Amino acid sequence: MSRLNLDDFSDLIERPDSGTRRDAEERRQRLAVPPGALGRLDELGEWLSAAQGAVPVRPVEQPRVVLFAGDHGVAELGVSGRPAGGAHELVRAVLDGASPVAALARRTGVPVRVVDAGLDCDPELLPADVVRHRVRRGSGRIDVEDALTPEEAEQAVRLGMAIADEEADSGTDLVVLGDLSVGGTTPASTLIAALCGTDASVVTGRGGAGIDDLAWMRKCAAIRDALRRARPVLGDQLELLAAVGGADLAATTGFLLQSAVRRMPVILDGVVSAACALVAQRAAFRAPDWWLAGHASGEPAQAKALDRMALDPLLDHGVTVGEGTGALLALPLVRAAAAFAADLPETRLPEENAPEAHEPDEKLPEEHLPEQRPAED
């Protein structure tokens, strides 16, 4: 198998159909509801129409929540509000329907898929269909060692690509993307700081579980140390993921890239998916056209990454729980935008926009002709 080069995705990914988007915009002008009255939902409907290549837009009928799971060795430093190696408990809560994303998915009828890319637990603790893709058991401590070997990084990216193909082949028409990790915001913030040329203190947040000031300082120091290891490999995205990413982050990056190849729209969740999206954008500059930012998580690194990709979050409700919850909350907005664009009545037909053709004037009867007077000398 030849070595994977993420830069090759630049030639594989096309933008959503611009002609279709223009047709969707023209159709929007004809709807009974005045343009602008639906706010960002107009823009969302046109984006989705371009992604589908269809006017009017089709409803989102087969969405799927996809969560990549993994543990990160840097959590041993006490940089997370959860115990190191505890991500399998987050997975179990999702599978048991006891987590926020599971409760919301159940109510909205959206299936959830969990992929173990790098959990640090015995495989017997979780169902076989979850753990069968695992690349390695936990990722390395990125402040002092690589998260993955080069081979593991490539394996993880290919895993994400394979999951994207499976979803596209099964008819999934939109993905809500999230993560289930302990310590994952530290490598995510490192990736964003490295790609944006930013200092560690600018991107260090408090994570989904929340940390105190001492833990924040430890996290900031870990990111600063990891940045020293990241900068020499900034020219190669695969090496960057191996150095300071992790199995779940590498798989998410591969998933995002292949989803764009397969023209499958994705709603991003928090800082982890934003970091992977930023790595993917570095490889293929058109890829972000296939993604939406579901919500603002409050993590400074996420805000930095979304700004770099020109993605504006749909929601800002202070949701910090992660696990794809914020992105799933945005799904009803996307579905509403599709419904408005497809179902609202048009006030006039397209041909009515063209200038009316005028028939030549009929010849008036002689009795109605004006009296002809001789010209005066």
C-alpha positions as CSV (number, residue, x, y, z in Angstrom):
1,M,0.0,0.0,0.0
2,S,1.4,3.4,-1.0
3,R,2.0,6.0,1.6
4,L,-1.0,8.3,2.1
5,N,-0.5,11.9,1.1
6,L,-3.3,14.1,2.4
7,D,-2.4,16.8,-0.1
8,D,-3.9,14.5,-2.8
9,F,-7.3,15.4,-1.5
10,S,-7.0,18.8,-2.9
11,D,-7.5,17.4,-6.4
12,L,-10.3,15.1,-5.3
13,I,-12.6,17.6,-3.5
14,E,-14.8,19.9,-5.5
15,R,-17.0,22.7,-4.2
16,P,-20.7,22.3,-3.9
17,D,-22.4,23.1,-7.2
18,S,-22.4,26.9,-7.7
19,G,-24.9,26.7,-10.6
20,T,-27.4,24.9,-8.3
21,R,-26.8,27.4,-5.6
22,R,-27.7,30.3,-8.0
23,D,-30.8,28.4,-9.0
24,A,-31.7,28.0,-5.3
25,E,-31.1,31.7,-4.8
26,E,-33.4,32.6,-7.7
27,R,-36.1,30.3,-6.4
28,R,-35.8,32.0,-3.0
29,Q,-36.6,35.3,-4.6
30,R,-39.9,33.9,-5.8
31,L,-41.1,32.6,-2.5
32,A,-44.1,34.2,-0.8
33,V,-42.0,35.0,2.3
34,P,-39.8,38.1,1.6
35,P,-36.1,37.5,1.2
36,G,-34.3,38.0,4.5
37,A,-37.3,37.3,6.6
38,L,-36.0,33.8,7.5
39,G,-32.5,35.0,8.4
40,R,-29.7,32.5,8.2
41,L,-32.2,29.8,7.2
42,D,-32.2,31.2,3.7
43,E,-28.4,30.8,3.5
44,L,-28.7,27.3,5.0
45,G,-31.3,26.1,2.5
46,E,-29.2,27.4,-0.4
47,W,-26.0,25.7,1.0
48,L,-27.8,22.4,1.4
49,S,-29.3,22.7,-2.1
50,A,-25.8,23.2,-3.6
51,A,-24.5,20.3,-1.6
52,Q,-27.2,18.0,-2.9
53,G,-27.1,19.4,-6.4
54,A,-30.9,19.7,-6.2
55,V,-33.5,22.5,-6.6
56,P,-35.7,22.5,-4.7
57,V,-33.7,21.1,-1.9
58,R,-34.5,17.6,-0.6
59,P,-35.3,17.0,3.1
60,V,-32.6,15.6,5.4
61,E,-34.0,12.1,5.8
62,Q,-31.1,10.0,6.9
63,P,-28.8,11.9,9.2
64,R,-26.4,10.1,11.5
65,V,-24.3,11.0,14.6
66,V,-20.8,9.7,14.2
67,L,-18.5,9.9,17.3
68,F,-14.8,9.0,17.2
69,A,-13.6,7.8,20.6
70,G,-10.1,7.8,22.2
71,D,-7.9,8.4,25.2
72,H,-4.9,10.7,25.3
73,G,-1.8,10.2,27.4
74,V,-1.6,13.9,28.2
75,A,-4.6,13.4,30.5
76,E,-2.2,11.8,33.0
77,L,-0.9,15.4,33.7
78,G,-4.3,16.3,35.2
79,V,-5.3,18.6,32.3
80,S,-8.8,17.2,32.1
81,G,-11.8,17.3,34.4
82,R,-12.2,13.5,33.9
83,P,-9.8,10.7,35.0
84,A,-7.2,9.6,32.5
85,G,-8.2,6.5,30.5
86,G,-11.9,7.0,31.3
87,A,-13.2,7.7,27.8
88,H,-14.7,4.2,27.7
89,E,-17.2,5.3,30.4
90,L,-18.3,8.1,28.0
91,V,-18.8,5.5,25.3
92,R,-20.8,3.3,27.7
93,A,-23.1,6.2,28.7
94,V,-23.8,6.9,25.0
95,L,-24.5,3.2,24.3
96,D,-26.8,3.0,27.3
97,G,-28.7,6.1,26.3
98,A,-27.6,7.9,29.5
99,S,-25.7,10.8,27.9
100,P,-27.0,14.1,26.6
101,V,-26.3,13.3,22.9
102,A,-27.9,9.9,23.3
103,A,-31.1,11.4,24.9
104,L,-31.3,14.0,22.2
105,A,-30.7,11.5,19.4
106,R,-33.4,9.2,20.8
107,R,-35.9,12.0,20.8
108,T,-35.1,13.2,17.3
109,G,-34.8,9.8,15.8
110,V,-31.2,10.1,14.7
111,P,-29.0,7.0,15.0
112,V,-25.7,7.2,16.8
113,R,-22.5,5.4,15.7
114,V,-19.5,5.2,18.0
115,V,-16.1,4.3,16.6
116,D,-13.2,3.3,18.9
117,A,-10.1,4.7,17.3
118,G,-7.9,4.7,20.4
119,L,-9.6,3.9,23.7
120,D,-7.4,2.8,26.6
121,C,-9.5,-0.1,27.9
122,D,-9.9,-3.8,27.5
123,P,-11.9,-4.4,24.3
124,E,-14.2,-6.8,26.2
125,L,-15.7,-3.8,28.1
126,L,-17.5,-2.6,24.9
127,P,-19.4,-4.2,22.0
128,A,-17.4,-5.7,19.2
129,D,-18.8,-3.4,16.6
130,V,-17.5,-0.4,18.5
131,V,-13.9,-1.6,19.3
132,R,-13.2,-3.6,16.1
133,H,-11.6,-0.5,14.4
134,R,-9.2,0.4,17.2
135,V,-5.8,1.6,16.0
136,R,-4.0,1.5,19.3
137,R,-4.7,1.5,23.0
138,G,-4.5,5.2,24.0
139,S,-2.4,7.9,22.3
140,G,1.0,9.0,23.5
141,R,1.7,12.0,25.8
142,I,2.2,14.7,23.3
143,D,4.3,17.0,25.5
144,V,7.1,14.5,25.5
145,E,6.4,11.9,22.8
146,D,4.5,11.4,19.6
147,A,0.9,10.6,19.9
148,L,1.2,7.9,17.2
149,T,3.7,6.3,15.0
150,P,3.6,7.3,11.3
151,E,2.1,4.0,10.4
152,E,-0.6,4.3,13.1
153,A,-1.4,7.9,11.9
154,E,-2.0,6.6,8.4
155,Q,-4.0,3.7,9.7
156,A,-6.2,6.1,11.7
157,V,-6.8,8.4,8.7
158,R,-7.7,5.5,6.5
159,L,-10.1,4.3,9.2
160,G,-11.9,7.6,9.1
161,M,-12.0,7.5,5.3
162,A,-13.5,4.0,5.4
163,I,-16.2,5.1,7.9
164,A,-17.1,8.0,5.6
165,D,-17.4,5.6,2.7
166,E,-19.6,3.3,4.7
167,E,-21.9,6.1,5.7
168,A,-22.2,7.5,2.2
169,D,-22.8,4.1,0.7
170,S,-25.6,3.4,3.3
171,G,-27.5,6.5,2.3
172,T,-26.5,8.9,5.1
173,D,-27.3,12.4,3.8
174,L,-25.8,14.4,6.6
175,V,-23.4,13.7,9.5
176,V,-23.4,15.2,12.9
177,L,-19.7,14.8,13.9
178,G,-18.4,14.6,17.5
179,D,-15.9,13.0,19.8
180,L,-15.8,10.9,23.0
181,S,-12.4,11.5,24.6
182,V,-10.5,12.3,27.8
183,G,-7.7,14.8,27.2
184,G,-8.8,15.4,23.6
185,T,-9.1,19.2,23.9
186,T,-5.3,19.4,24.6
187,P,-4.1,18.0,21.3
188,A,-6.9,19.7,19.5
189,S,-5.8,23.1,20.9
190,T,-2.2,22.2,20.1
191,L,-3.1,21.6,16.5
192,I,-5.0,24.8,16.2
193,A,-2.2,26.8,17.8
194,A,0.3,25.3,15.5
195,L,-1.7,25.9,12.3
196,C,-2.7,29.4,13.3
197,G,0.7,30.4,14.6
198,T,-0.7,31.2,18.0
199,D,0.7,31.0,21.6
200,A,-0.5,28.3,23.9
201,S,-2.2,30.7,26.4
202,V,-4.4,32.0,23.6
203,V,-6.0,28.7,22.8
204,T,-6.1,27.0,26.2
205,G,-9.6,26.5,27.4
206,R,-11.2,24.6,30.3
207,G,-12.6,21.6,28.4
208,G,-16.0,20.1,28.4
209,A,-15.8,18.9,32.0
210,G,-14.3,22.1,33.3
211,I,-10.9,22.5,35.2
212,D,-9.7,24.8,37.9
213,D,-6.9,27.4,37.5
214,L,-4.1,25.0,38.5
215,A,-5.2,22.4,35.9
216,W,-5.5,25.2,33.3
217,M,-1.9,26.2,33.9
218,R,-0.8,22.5,33.6
219,K,-2.8,22.3,30.4
220,C,-1.3,25.5,29.0
221,A,2.2,24.2,29.8
222,A,1.5,20.9,28.1
223,I,0.3,22.7,25.0
224,R,3.3,24.9,25.0
225,D,5.6,21.9,25.2
226,A,3.7,20.0,22.5
227,L,3.9,23.1,20.2
228,R,7.7,22.8,20.2
229,R,7.3,19.3,18.9
230,A,4.6,20.3,16.3
231,R,6.3,23.2,14.6
232,P,9.0,21.2,12.8
233,V,6.4,19.0,11.1
234,L,3.9,21.7,10.1
235,G,4.6,21.0,6.4
236,D,3.2,17.4,6.5
237,Q,-0.4,17.0,8.0
238,L,0.1,13.3,8.5
239,E,3.3,13.8,10.5
240,L,1.6,16.6,12.5
241,L,-1.3,14.3,13.5
242,A,1.3,11.6,14.5
243,A,3.3,14.1,16.6
244,V,0.6,15.9,18.5
245,G,-2.8,14.5,17.4
246,G,-4.1,11.1,18.4
247,A,-5.9,8.1,16.8
248,D,-9.4,9.7,17.2
249,L,-8.2,13.0,15.8
250,A,-6.5,11.4,12.8
251,A,-9.6,9.3,12.1
252,T,-11.8,12.4,12.3
253,T,-9.6,14.2,9.9
254,G,-9.7,11.3,7.4
255,F,-13.5,11.2,7.8
256,L,-13.9,14.9,7.1
257,L,-11.8,14.7,3.9
258,Q,-13.5,11.6,2.5
259,S,-16.9,13.0,3.4
260,A,-16.1,16.0,1.2
261,V,-15.0,13.7,-1.6
262,R,-18.3,11.8,-1.3
263,R,-20.2,15.1,-1.2
264,M,-21.7,14.3,2.2
265,P,-22.4,17.4,4.4
266,V,-21.1,17.4,8.0
267,I,-22.1,19.5,11.0
268,L,-19.0,20.0,13.3
269,D,-19.3,20.0,17.0
270,G,-16.7,21.4,19.3
271,V,-13.0,22.1,19.5
272,V,-11.9,18.6,18.6
273,S,-13.8,18.4,15.3
274,A,-12.8,22.0,14.6
275,A,-9.1,21.1,15.0
276,C,-9.4,18.2,12.6
277,A,-11.3,20.3,10.2
278,L,-8.4,22.8,10.2
279,V,-5.9,20.1,9.5
280,A,-8.2,18.9,6.7
281,Q,-8.4,22.4,5.3
282,R,-4.6,22.7,5.2
283,A,-4.7,19.6,2.9
284,A,-7.7,20.5,0.8
285,F,-8.8,24.2,0.7
286,R,-12.3,23.4,-0.7
287,A,-13.2,20.9,2.0
288,P,-14.7,23.5,4.4
289,D,-17.5,24.3,1.9
290,W,-19.0,20.9,2.9
291,W,-19.1,21.7,6.6
292,L,-21.3,23.7,9.0
293,A,-20.2,24.8,12.5
294,G,-23.0,23.6,14.7
295,H,-22.4,25.7,17.8
296,A,-19.9,27.8,19.7
297,S,-18.5,25.7,22.5
298,G,-16.8,28.5,24.4
299,E,-13.3,27.0,23.8
300,P,-11.0,29.8,22.6
301,A,-9.2,27.3,20.2
302,Q,-12.5,26.5,18.5
303,A,-13.3,30.1,17.9
304,K,-9.8,30.6,16.4
305,A,-10.2,27.6,14.1
306,L,-13.7,28.5,12.9
307,D,-12.6,32.1,12.2
308,R,-9.7,30.7,10.1
309,M,-12.1,28.6,8.1
310,A,-14.7,31.4,7.8
311,L,-17.3,29.1,9.5
312,D,-20.0,30.9,11.6
313,P,-21.6,28.8,14.3
314,L,-25.3,28.3,14.0
315,L,-25.9,28.3,17.8
316,D,-24.4,29.8,20.9
317,H,-26.2,28.5,23.9
318,G,-23.2,27.8,26.2
319,V,-23.3,24.1,25.6
320,T,-19.9,22.6,26.7
321,V,-20.8,19.0,27.2
322,G,-19.2,17.9,23.9
323,E,-20.0,14.4,22.5
324,G,-21.7,15.9,19.4
325,T,-24.5,17.4,21.5
326,G,-24.1,21.0,20.3
327,A,-23.9,19.9,16.7
328,L,-27.0,17.7,17.1
329,L,-28.9,20.7,18.5
330,A,-28.2,22.5,15.2
331,L,-29.7,19.7,13.1
332,P,-33.4,20.9,13.4
333,L,-32.3,24.3,12.0
334,V,-30.8,22.6,8.9
335,R,-34.0,20.5,8.5
336,A,-36.2,23.6,9.0
337,A,-34.1,25.5,6.3
338,A,-34.7,22.6,3.9
339,A,-38.4,22.5,4.6
340,F,-38.8,26.3,4.0
341,A,-36.8,26.2,0.8
342,A,-38.7,23.3,-0.6
343,D,-42.3,23.7,0.7
344,L,-43.1,27.5,0.9
345,P,-45.2,28.5,-2.1
346,E,-43.8,30.6,-4.9
347,T,-45.6,33.9,-5.7
348,R,-44.8,33.8,-9.4
349,L,-43.5,31.3,-12.0
350,P,-39.9,31.7,-13.3
351,E,-41.1,32.8,-16.8
352,E,-43.1,35.6,-15.2
353,N,-39.8,37.3,-14.4
354,A,-39.1,37.8,-18.1
355,P,-40.3,41.0,-19.8
356,E,-43.7,40.5,-21.3
357,A,-43.9,40.2,-25.1
358,H,-46.1,42.8,-26.7
359,E,-48.3,41.9,-29.7
360,P,-48.3,44.4,-32.6
361,D,-51.0,47.0,-32.3
362,E,-54.2,46.1,-34.1
363,K,-55.3,48.3,-36.9
364,L,-58.0,50.6,-35.7
365,P,-61.2,51.0,-37.7
366,E,-61.2,54.0,-39.9
367,E,-63.9,55.7,-37.9
368,H,-61.5,55.7,-34.9
369,L,-58.6,57.1,-36.8
370,P,-57.7,60.7,-35.9
371,E,-58.8,63.3,-38.5
372,Q,-56.0,64.1,-40.9
373,R,-55.5,67.9,-41.4
374,P,-53.5,69.5,-44.2
375,A,-50.2,70.9,-43.1
376,E,-50.2,74.6,-42.8
377,D,-48.1,76.6,-45.2
